[in-house]
Amino acid sequence: MKNIIPFLIAIVLFASCETKKESDKLPLNGTWRLISAETTEKDSSFSTFNPKTKMIKIINDTHFAFFNHDLNNGKDSTALFFGGGGKYTLKDSTYTENLEYFNNRQWENNTFKFVIKIKNDTLIQKGIEKIEKLGVDRIITEKYVREK
């Protein structure tokens, strides 16, 4: 009997040290609407958010997709549409997008790593966009709100 108590304690301790449960993961799945965006290049920071457009990001267990279009239904000089997507990984707060599809094909097959935070229905992602062949090297910070 004396030997079984330490054995039971060891089992309980081992079970409590399991890896993160599904419910402990960041609640990333869903549809997110961009509400602010900022870019930093060299020593200059500026807003890249355009209130005359709507951008959403859709995230499921393995993939992400984003779409951005103007709010004038493409009927004037502000006509705009772009979209892309691919697979992603999430480890703790490190969210890594592998851009497989994009209407600007030169951006495809690149990886972008972000640190994300989710508080209530707000997602903030901050990371580096770097594509040497295009001369892109900047830090971006995007804030999204969960669509209902």
C-alpha positions in Angstrom: 0.0 0.0 0.0 2.9 2.4 0.8 4.3 1.9 -2.7 1.0 2.6 -4.4 0.6 6.2 -3.0 3.8 7.6 -4.6 2.8 5.8 -7.9 -0.7 7.5 -7.8 0.9 10.9 -7.1 3.3 10.4 -10.0 0.4 9.6 -12.4 -1.6 12.7 -11.2 1.5 14.9 -11.7 2.2 13.5 -15.1 -1.4 14.0 -16.3 -1.4 17.6 -15.1 1.8 18.3 -17.2 0.2 17.5 -20.5 0.6 19.8 -23.4 -1.8 22.6 -24.0 -5.4 21.5 -24.4 -7.5 22.5 -27.5 -9.4 24.9 -25.3 -6.2 26.6 -24.2 -5.2 27.6 -27.8 -5.8 31.1 -29.0 -9.4 31.5 -30.5 -8.1 32.3 -34.0 -10.7 30.6 -36.1 -13.3 32.9 -37.7 -13.8 35.9 -39.9 -11.9 39.0 -39.0 -12.4 42.6 -40.3 -9.4 44.9 -40.6 -9.9 48.1 -38.5 -6.4 49.6 -38.5 -3.0 49.0 -40.2 0.4 50.5 -39.7 3.7 50.0 -41.6 7.2 50.9 -40.4 9.9 51.2 -43.1 13.3 52.2 -42.0 12.6 54.9 -39.4 9.2 56.0 -40.7 5.8 54.7 -39.5 2.5 55.5 -41.3 -1.0 54.2 -41.5 -1.9 51.9 -44.4 -5.5 51.6 -43.4 -7.9 52.8 -46.0 -11.5 53.4 -44.7 -12.8 53.4 -48.3 -12.1 49.7 -48.5 -13.1 46.6 -46.6 -10.7 43.8 -45.8 -11.5 40.5 -44.1 -9.3 37.6 -43.1 -10.9 34.2 -42.7 -9.0 31.6 -40.6 -9.8 27.9 -40.1 -7.8 25.1 -38.5 -5.2 25.0 -41.3 -5.7 27.8 -43.8 -6.2 31.6 -44.0 -7.5 33.8 -46.8 -7.9 37.5 -47.1 -9.9 39.7 -49.4 -9.9 43.5 -49.8 -12.2 45.5 -52.0 -13.4 49.1 -52.5 -16.7 50.1 -51.1 -17.9 51.7 -54.4 -18.5 48.4 -56.1 -15.6 49.1 -58.5 -17.5 51.9 -60.3 -14.9 54.7 -60.2 -11.1 55.3 -60.0 -11.0 53.8 -56.5 -11.9 50.3 -57.9 -9.8 47.8 -56.0 -9.7 44.1 -55.3 -7.0 41.8 -54.1 -7.0 38.5 -52.3 -4.8 35.7 -51.2 -4.3 32.8 -48.9 -2.5 29.6 -47.9 -1.6 27.5 -45.0 -0.5 28.8 -41.6 1.0 27.4 -38.4 0.4 28.7 -34.8 2.7 27.9 -32.0 1.9 29.8 -28.8 1.6 33.4 -30.1 3.7 32.9 -33.2 1.4 32.9 -36.3 3.2 32.0 -39.6 1.5 32.5 -42.9 2.7 30.6 -46.0 1.3 32.7 -48.8 0.4 30.2 -51.6 -2.1 32.3 -53.5 -2.1 36.0 -54.3 -3.3 38.1 -57.2 0.2 39.7 -57.2 2.1 36.5 -58.1 5.5 37.8 -57.0 4.3 37.6 -53.4 3.4 33.9 -53.6 5.5 31.2 -51.9 6.8 33.5 -49.2 6.5 33.1 -45.5 5.5 35.8 -43.0 5.9 35.4 -39.3 3.8 37.4 -36.8 3.2 37.6 -33.1 -0.5 37.7 -32.4 -2.6 38.8 -29.4 -6.3 38.2 -29.0 -8.3 40.0 -26.5 -12.0 39.6 -26.5 -13.0 40.1 -30.2 -9.8 41.9 -31.2 -6.9 40.3 -33.0 -3.6 42.2 -33.3 -0.8 40.8 -35.5 2.7 42.3 -35.8 5.5 41.0 -37.9 7.9 41.5 -40.8 7.1 41.4 -44.5 10.3 40.8 -46.3 10.7 39.9 -49.9 14.2 40.6 -51.1 13.5 40.3 -54.9 10.8 43.0 -54.5 12.8 45.3 -52.1 10.1 44.8 -49.5 11.4 45.0 -45.9 8.9 46.4 -43.4 7.2 45.8 -40.1 3.4 45.7 -40.2 0.9 45.9 -37.4 -2.7 45.0 -38.2 -5.7 45.2 -35.9 -8.8 43.1 -36.7 -12.2 42.7 -35.0 -14.1 39.5 -35.2 -17.1 39.6 -37.5 -20.4 38.3 -36.0 
